[in-house]
């Protein structure tokens, strides 16, 4: 998770790609992600993306 947040935060990975990777990993591990968890993760990725964009990138 931290790696994906970092990737979104430095512009290397888009928000949508990060969400897709996270969900794919969970699927591969056969882990069910609740809607609340998805929302929280999405919020973390969005915050990282906003931070990156605020730096003028």
PDB file of N, CA, C and O in Angstrom:
ATOM      1  N   UNK A   1       0.823  -1.184   0.000  1.00  0.00           N
ATOM      2  CA  UNK A   1       0.000   0.000   0.000  1.00  0.00           C
ATOM      3  C   UNK A   1       0.872   1.255   0.000  1.00  0.00           C
ATOM      4  O   UNK A   1       0.640   2.182  -0.776  1.00  0.00           O
ATOM      5  N   UNK A   2       1.863   1.274   0.866  1.00  0.00           N
ATOM      6  CA  UNK A   2       2.735   2.450   0.950  1.00  0.00           C
ATOM      7  C   UNK A   2       3.456   2.699  -0.366  1.00  0.00           C
ATOM      8  O   UNK A   2       3.660   3.848  -0.759  1.00  0.00           O
ATOM      9  N   UNK A   3       3.840   1.634  -1.042  1.00  0.00           N
ATOM     10  CA  UNK A   3       4.519   1.791  -2.326  1.00  0.00           C
ATOM     11  C   UNK A   3       3.581   2.427  -3.343  1.00  0.00           C
ATOM     12  O   UNK A   3       3.990   3.311  -4.094  1.00  0.00           O
ATOM     13  N   UNK A   4       2.334   1.987  -3.373  1.00  0.00           N
ATOM     14  CA  UNK A   4       1.379   2.558  -4.324  1.00  0.00           C
ATOM     15  C   UNK A   4       1.095   4.024  -4.006  1.00  0.00           C
ATOM     16  O   UNK A   4       1.004   4.849  -4.916  1.00  0.00           O
ATOM     17  N   UNK A   5       0.956   4.354  -2.721  1.00  0.00           N
ATOM     18  CA  UNK A   5       0.744   5.756  -2.344  1.00  0.00           C
ATOM     19  C   UNK A   5       1.939   6.592  -2.800  1.00  0.00           C
ATOM     20  O   UNK A   5       1.767   7.692  -3.325  1.00  0.00           O
ATOM     21  N   UNK A   6       3.131   6.075  -2.600  1.00  0.00           N
ATOM     22  CA  UNK A   6       4.342   6.778  -3.036  1.00  0.00           C
ATOM     23  C   UNK A   6       4.345   6.953  -4.556  1.00  0.00           C
ATOM     24  O   UNK A   6       4.665   8.030  -5.060  1.00  0.00           O
ATOM     25  N   UNK A   7       3.992   5.899  -5.278  1.00  0.00           N
ATOM     26  CA  UNK A   7       3.969   5.964  -6.741  1.00  0.00           C
ATOM     27  C   UNK A   7       2.968   7.010  -7.237  1.00  0.00           C
ATOM     28  O   UNK A   7       3.259   7.753  -8.174  1.00  0.00           O
ATOM     29  N   UNK A   8       1.801   7.069  -6.616  1.00  0.00           N
ATOM     30  CA  UNK A   8       0.801   8.076  -6.998  1.00  0.00           C
ATOM     31  C   UNK A   8       1.308   9.463  -6.601  1.00  0.00           C
ATOM     32  O   UNK A   8       1.139  10.429  -7.345  1.00  0.00           O
ATOM     33  N   UNK A   9       1.930   9.554  -5.422  1.00  0.00           N
ATOM     34  CA  UNK A   9       2.414  10.834  -4.910  1.00  0.00           C
ATOM     35  C   UNK A   9       3.546  11.440  -5.705  1.00  0.00           C
ATOM     36  O   UNK A   9       3.770  12.649  -5.643  1.00  0.00           O
ATOM     37  N   UNK A  10       4.278  10.604  -6.464  1.00  0.00           N
ATOM     38  CA  UNK A  10       5.358  11.184  -7.272  1.00  0.00           C
ATOM     39  C   UNK A  10       5.024  11.160  -8.762  1.00  0.00           C
ATOM     40  O   UNK A  10       5.882  11.443  -9.599  1.00  0.00           O
ATOM     41  N   UNK A  11       3.778  10.822  -9.091  1.00  0.00           N
ATOM     42  CA  UNK A  11       3.320  10.885 -10.476  1.00  0.00           C
ATOM     43  C   UNK A  11       3.689   9.695 -11.332  1.00  0.00           C
ATOM     44  O   UNK A  11       3.421   9.700 -12.533  1.00  0.00           O
ATOM     45  N   UNK A  12       4.301   8.667 -10.745  1.00  0.00           N
ATOM     46  CA  UNK A  12       4.717   7.498 -11.521  1.00  0.00           C
ATOM     47  C   UNK A  12       3.542   6.588 -11.864  1.00  0.00           C
ATOM     48  O   UNK A  12       3.591   5.850 -12.849  1.00  0.00           O
ATOM     49  N   UNK A  13       2.500   6.639 -11.063  1.00  0.00           N
ATOM     50  CA  UNK A  13       1.325   5.788 -11.259  1.00  0.00           C
ATOM     51  C   UNK A  13       0.073   6.633 -11.094  1.00  0.00           C
ATOM     52  O   UNK A  13      -0.005   7.453 -10.180  1.00  0.00           O
ATOM     53  N   UNK A  14      -0.894   6.444 -11.958  1.00  0.00           N
ATOM     54  CA  UNK A  14      -2.144   7.199 -11.831  1.00  0.00           C
ATOM     55  C   UNK A  14      -2.998   6.611 -10.711  1.00  0.00           C
ATOM     56  O   UNK A  14      -2.803   5.474 -10.283  1.00  0.00           O
ATOM     57  N   UNK A  15      -3.928   7.402 -10.263  1.00  0.00           N
ATOM     58  CA  UNK A  15      -4.857   6.985  -9.214  1.00  0.00           C
ATOM     59  C   UNK A  15      -5.591   5.715  -9.616  1.00  0.00           C
ATOM     60  O   UNK A  15      -5.683   4.777  -8.823  1.00  0.00           O
ATOM     61  N   UNK A  16      -6.109   5.673 -10.822  1.00  0.00           N
ATOM     62  CA  UNK A  16      -6.885   4.516 -11.276  1.00  0.00           C
ATOM     63  C   UNK A  16      -6.019   3.264 -11.379  1.00  0.00           C
ATOM     64  O   UNK A  16      -6.449   2.176 -10.997  1.00  0.00           O
ATOM     65  N   UNK A  17      -4.813   3.414 -11.888  1.00  0.00           N
ATOM     66  CA  UNK A  17      -3.909   2.267 -12.002  1.00  0.00           C
ATOM     67  C   UNK A  17      -3.572   1.736 -10.608  1.00  0.00           C
ATOM     68  O   UNK A  17      -3.542   0.524 -10.398  1.00  0.00           O
ATOM     69  N   UNK A  18      -3.320   2.633  -9.657  1.00  0.00           N
ATOM     70  CA  UNK A  18      -3.015   2.205  -8.292  1.00  0.00           C
ATOM     71  C   UNK A  18      -4.179   1.416  -7.697  1.00  0.00           C
ATOM     72  O   UNK A  18      -3.975   0.390  -7.049  1.00  0.00           O
ATOM     73  N   UNK A  19      -5.397   1.899  -7.921  1.00  0.00           N
ATOM     74  CA  UNK A  19      -6.572   1.172  -7.412  1.00  0.00           C
ATOM     75  C   UNK A  19      -6.670  -0.201  -8.074  1.00  0.00           C
ATOM     76  O   UNK A  19      -6.961  -1.193  -7.405  1.00  0.00           O
ATOM     77  N   UNK A  20      -6.431  -0.262  -9.364  1.00  0.00           N
ATOM     78  CA  UNK A  20      -6.489  -1.541 -10.073  1.00  0.00           C
ATOM     79  C   UNK A  20      -5.433  -2.518  -9.550  1.00  0.00           C
ATOM     80  O   UNK A  20      -5.715  -3.702  -9.367  1.00  0.00           O
ATOM     81  N   UNK A  21      -4.226  -2.023  -9.312  1.00  0.00           N
ATOM     82  CA  UNK A  21      -3.160  -2.874  -8.780  1.00  0.00           C
ATOM     83  C   UNK A  21      -3.544  -3.385  -7.392  1.00  0.00           C
ATOM     84  O   UNK A  21      -3.396  -4.571  -7.097  1.00  0.00           O
ATOM     85  N   UNK A  22      -4.032  -2.489  -6.552  1.00  0.00           N
ATOM     86  CA  UNK A  22      -4.420  -2.878  -5.190  1.00  0.00           C
ATOM     87  C   UNK A  22      -5.497  -3.960  -5.226  1.00  0.00           C
ATOM     88  O   UNK A  22      -5.410  -4.955  -4.506  1.00  0.00           O
ATOM     89  N   UNK A  23      -6.501  -3.764  -6.060  1.00  0.00           N
ATOM     90  CA  UNK A  23      -7.583  -4.741  -6.155  1.00  0.00           C
ATOM     91  C   UNK A  23      -7.088  -6.058  -6.739  1.00  0.00           C
ATOM     92  O   UNK A  23      -7.533  -7.125  -6.315  1.00  0.00           O
ATOM     93  N   UNK A  24      -6.185  -6.003  -7.693  1.00  0.00           N
ATOM     94  CA  UNK A  24      -5.634  -7.223  -8.282  1.00  0.00           C
ATOM     95  C   UNK A  24      -4.839  -8.023  -7.255  1.00  0.00           C
ATOM     96  O   UNK A  24      -4.942  -9.248  -7.196  1.00  0.00           O
ATOM     97  N   UNK A  25      -4.052  -7.326  -6.453  1.00  0.00           N
ATOM     98  CA  UNK A  25      -3.296  -8.011  -5.404  1.00  0.00           C
ATOM     99  C   UNK A  25      -4.249  -8.679  -4.420  1.00  0.00           C
ATOM    100  O   UNK A  25      -4.052  -9.834  -4.042  1.00  0.00           O
ATOM    101  N   UNK A  26      -5.274  -7.953  -4.009  1.00  0.00           N
ATOM    102  CA  UNK A  26      -6.255  -8.529  -3.081  1.00  0.00           C
ATOM    103  C   UNK A  26      -6.935  -9.751  -3.704  1.00  0.00           C
ATOM    104  O   UNK A  26      -7.135 -10.759  -3.027  1.00  0.00           O
ATOM    105  N   UNK A  27      -7.284  -9.668  -4.966  1.00  0.00           N
ATOM    106  CA  UNK A  27      -7.910 -10.805  -5.658  1.00  0.00           C
ATOM    107  C   UNK A  27      -6.966 -11.999  -5.702  1.00  0.00           C
ATOM    108  O   UNK A  27      -7.373 -13.129  -5.436  1.00  0.00           O
ATOM    109  N   UNK A  28      -5.702 -11.745  -6.037  1.00  0.00           N
ATOM    110  CA  UNK A  28      -4.716 -12.823  -6.101  1.00  0.00           C
ATOM    111  C   UNK A  28      -4.539 -13.509  -4.750  1.00  0.00           C
ATOM    112  O   UNK A  28      -4.340 -14.721  -4.675  1.00  0.00           O
ATOM    113  N   UNK A  29      -4.615 -12.714  -3.684  1.00  0.00           N
ATOM    114  CA  UNK A  29      -4.470 -13.259  -2.336  1.00  0.00           C
ATOM    115  C   UNK A  29      -5.794 -13.758  -1.763  1.00  0.00           C
ATOM    116  O   UNK A  29      -5.863 -14.251  -0.637  1.00  0.00           O
ATOM    117  N   UNK A  30      -6.835 -13.615  -2.570  1.00  0.00           N
ATOM    118  CA  UNK A  30      -8.189 -14.014  -2.174  1.00  0.00           C
ATOM    119  C   UNK A  30      -8.653 -13.301  -0.898  1.00  0.00           C
ATOM    120  O   UNK A  30      -9.228 -13.899   0.012  1.00  0.00           O
ATOM    121  N   UNK A  31      -8.377 -12.004  -0.881  1.00  0.00           N
ATOM    122  CA  UNK A  31      -8.782 -11.147   0.230  1.00  0.00           C
ATOM    123  C   UNK A  31      -9.966 -10.304  -0.227  1.00  0.00           C
ATOM    124  O   UNK A  31      -9.921  -9.682  -1.289  1.00  0.00           O
ATOM    125  N   UNK A  32     -11.002 -10.286   0.560  1.00  0.00           N
ATOM    126  CA  UNK A  32     -12.166  -9.470   0.259  1.00  0.00           C
ATOM    127  C   UNK A  32     -11.950  -8.076   0.840  1.00  0.00           C
ATOM    128  O   UNK A  32     -11.607  -7.925   2.013  1.00  0.00           O
ATOM    129  N   UNK A  33     -12.153  -7.073   0.011  1.00  0.00           N
ATOM    130  CA  UNK A  33     -11.995  -5.686   0.444  1.00  0.00           C
ATOM    131  C   UNK A  33     -13.385  -5.090   0.617  1.00  0.00           C
ATOM    132  O   UNK A  33     -14.205  -5.118  -0.301  1.00  0.00           O
ATOM    133  N   UNK A  34     -13.639  -4.552   1.805  1.00  0.00           N
ATOM    134  CA  UNK A  34     -14.941  -3.937   2.070  1.00  0.00           C
ATOM    135  C   UNK A  34     -15.030  -2.596   1.335  1.00  0.00           C
ATOM    136  O   UNK A  34     -14.018  -2.014   0.946  1.00  0.00           O
ATOM    137  N   UNK A  35     -16.250  -2.129   1.159  1.00  0.00           N
ATOM    138  CA  UNK A  35     -16.454  -0.822   0.515  1.00  0.00           C
ATOM    139  C   UNK A  35     -15.817   0.296   1.331  1.00  0.00           C
ATOM    140  O   UNK A  35     -15.296   1.261   0.770  1.00  0.00           O
ATOM    141  N   UNK A  36     -15.858   0.165   2.658  1.00  0.00           N
ATOM    142  CA  UNK A  36     -15.247   1.177   3.517  1.00  0.00           C
ATOM    143  C   UNK A  36     -13.731   1.210   3.310  1.00  0.00           C
ATOM    144  O   UNK A  36     -13.126   2.281   3.249  1.00  0.00           O
ATOM    145  N   UNK A  37     -13.125   0.017   3.202  1.00  0.00           N
ATOM    146  CA  UNK A  37     -11.686  -0.049   2.983  1.00  0.00           C
ATOM    147  C   UNK A  37     -11.321   0.530   1.611  1.00  0.00           C
ATOM    148  O   UNK A  37     -10.344   1.268   1.484  1.00  0.00           O
ATOM    149  N   UNK A  38     -12.105   0.192   0.596  1.00  0.00           N
ATOM    150  CA  UNK A  38     -11.852   0.747  -0.744  1.00  0.00           C
ATOM    151  C   UNK A  38     -11.944   2.266  -0.730  1.00  0.00           C
ATOM    152  O   UNK A  38     -11.147   2.952  -1.368  1.00  0.00           O
ATOM    153  N   UNK A  39     -12.912   2.777  -0.004  1.00  0.00           N
ATOM    154  CA  UNK A  39     -13.081   4.226   0.094  1.00  0.00           C
ATOM    155  C   UNK A  39     -11.881   4.855   0.794  1.00  0.00           C
ATOM    156  O   UNK A  39     -11.380   5.891   0.359  1.00  0.00           O
ATOM    157  N   UNK A  40     -11.424   4.236   1.869  1.00  0.00           N
ATOM    158  CA  UNK A  40     -10.265   4.744   2.597  1.00  0.00           C
ATOM    159  C   UNK A  40      -9.012   4.723   1.733  1.00  0.00           C
ATOM    160  O   UNK A  40      -8.241   5.683   1.721  1.00  0.00           O
ATOM    161  N   UNK A  41      -8.815   3.640   1.018  1.00  0.00           N
ATOM    162  CA  UNK A  41      -7.662   3.512   0.133  1.00  0.00           C
ATOM    163  C   UNK A  41      -7.738   4.557  -0.976  1.00  0.00           C
ATOM    164  O   UNK A  41      -6.749   5.219  -1.289  1.00  0.00           O
ATOM    165  N   UNK A  42      -8.915   4.695  -1.558  1.00  0.00           N
ATOM    166  CA  UNK A  42      -9.114   5.714  -2.591  1.00  0.00           C
ATOM    167  C   UNK A  42      -8.797   7.101  -2.072  1.00  0.00           C
ATOM    168  O   UNK A  42      -8.193   7.910  -2.777  1.00  0.00           O
ATOM    169  N   UNK A  43      -9.203   7.382  -0.840  1.00  0.00           N
ATOM    170  CA  UNK A  43      -8.914   8.685  -0.238  1.00  0.00           C
ATOM    171  C   UNK A  43      -7.409   8.902  -0.078  1.00  0.00           C
ATOM    172  O   UNK A  43      -6.912  10.005  -0.304  1.00  0.00           O
ATOM    173  N   UNK A  44      -6.687   7.851   0.309  1.00  0.00           N
ATOM    174  CA  UNK A  44      -5.229   7.970   0.458  1.00  0.00           C
ATOM    175  C   UNK A  44      -4.567   8.236  -0.892  1.00  0.00           C
ATOM    176  O   UNK A  44      -3.667   9.070  -0.996  1.00  0.00           O
ATOM    177  N   UNK A  45      -5.016   7.525  -1.920  1.00  0.00           N
ATOM    178  CA  UNK A  45      -4.461   7.733  -3.252  1.00  0.00           C
ATOM    179  C   UNK A  45      -4.804   9.128  -3.763  1.00  0.00           C
ATOM    180  O   UNK A  45      -3.962   9.786  -4.375  1.00  0.00           O
ATOM    181  N   UNK A  46      -6.027   9.584  -3.518  1.00  0.00           N
ATOM    182  CA  UNK A  46      -6.438  10.920  -3.950  1.00  0.00           C
ATOM    183  C   UNK A  46      -5.609  11.995  -3.255  1.00  0.00           C
ATOM    184  O   UNK A  46      -5.199  12.968  -3.887  1.00  0.00           O
ATOM    185  N   UNK A  47      -5.361  11.825  -1.963  1.00  0.00           N
ATOM    186  CA  UNK A  47      -4.557  12.793  -1.223  1.00  0.00           C
ATOM    187  C   UNK A  47      -3.136  12.846  -1.784  1.00  0.00           C
ATOM    188  O   UNK A  47      -2.557  13.924  -1.916  1.00  0.00           O
ATOM    189  N   UNK A  48      -2.580  11.683  -2.111  1.00  0.00           N
ATOM    190  CA  UNK A  48      -1.237  11.637  -2.691  1.00  0.00           C
ATOM    191  C   UNK A  48      -1.215  12.316  -4.048  1.00  0.00           C
ATOM    192  O   UNK A  48      -0.278  13.047  -4.369  1.00  0.00           O
ATOM    193  N   UNK A  49      -2.252  12.074  -4.845  1.00  0.00           N
ATOM    194  CA  UNK A  49      -2.320  12.688  -6.171  1.00  0.00           C
ATOM    195  C   UNK A  49      -2.466  14.198  -6.065  1.00  0.00           C
ATOM    196  O   UNK A  49      -1.817  14.934  -6.808  1.00  0.00           O
ATOM    197  N   UNK A  50      -3.304  14.665  -5.157  1.00  0.00           N
ATOM    198  CA  UNK A  50      -3.490  16.111  -4.965  1.00  0.00           C
ATOM    199  C   UNK A  50      -2.192  16.769  -4.519  1.00  0.00           C
ATOM    200  O   UNK A  50      -1.854  17.867  -4.961  1.00  0.00           O
ATOM    201  N   UNK A  51      -1.472  16.086  -3.641  1.00  0.00           N
ATOM    202  CA  UNK A  51      -0.186  16.606  -3.172  1.00  0.00           C
ATOM    203  C   UNK A  51       0.777  16.741  -4.341  1.00  0.00           C
ATOM    204  O   UNK A  51       1.461  17.756  -4.474  1.00  0.00           O
ATOM    205  N   UNK A  52       0.830  15.731  -5.179  1.00  0.00           N
ATOM    206  CA  UNK A  52       1.694  15.757  -6.353  1.00  0.00           C
ATOM    207  C   UNK A  52       1.306  16.898  -7.290  1.00  0.00           C
ATOM    208  O   UNK A  52       2.166  17.643  -7.761  1.00  0.00           O
ATOM    209  N   UNK A  53       0.021  17.028  -7.553  1.00  0.00           N
ATOM    210  CA  UNK A  53      -0.443  18.084  -8.450  1.00  0.00           C
ATOM    211  C   UNK A  53      -0.237  19.471  -7.864  1.00  0.00           C
ATOM    212  O   UNK A  53       0.022  20.425  -8.597  1.00  0.00           O
ATOM    213  N   UNK A  54      -0.351  19.588  -6.535  1.00  0.00           N
ATOM    214  CA  UNK A  54      -0.148  20.887  -5.894  1.00  0.00           C
ATOM    215  C   UNK A  54       1.296  21.371  -6.030  1.00  0.00           C
ATOM    216  O   UNK A  54       1.566  22.570  -5.953  1.00  0.00           O
ATOM    217  N   UNK A  55       2.213  20.438  -6.231  1.00  0.00           N
ATOM    218  CA  UNK A  55       3.611  20.815  -6.411  1.00  0.00           C
ATOM    219  C   UNK A  55       3.887  21.321  -7.819  1.00  0.00           C
ATOM    220  O   UNK A  55       5.020  21.666  -8.153  1.00  0.00           O
ATOM    221  N   UNK A  56       2.841  21.362  -8.641  1.00  0.00           N
ATOM    222  CA  UNK A  56       2.980  21.914  -9.984  1.00  0.00           C
ATOM    223  C   UNK A  56       3.419  20.916 -11.041  1.00  0.00           C
ATOM    224  O   UNK A  56       3.981  21.296 -12.068  1.00  0.00           O
ATOM    225  N   UNK A  57       3.168  19.668 -10.791  1.00  0.00           N
ATOM    226  CA  UNK A  57       3.570  18.626 -11.776  1.00  0.00           C
ATOM    227  C   UNK A  57       2.437  18.311 -12.708  1.00  0.00           C
ATOM    228  O   UNK A  57       2.583  17.469 -13.594  1.00  0.00           O
TER     229      UNK A  57
END
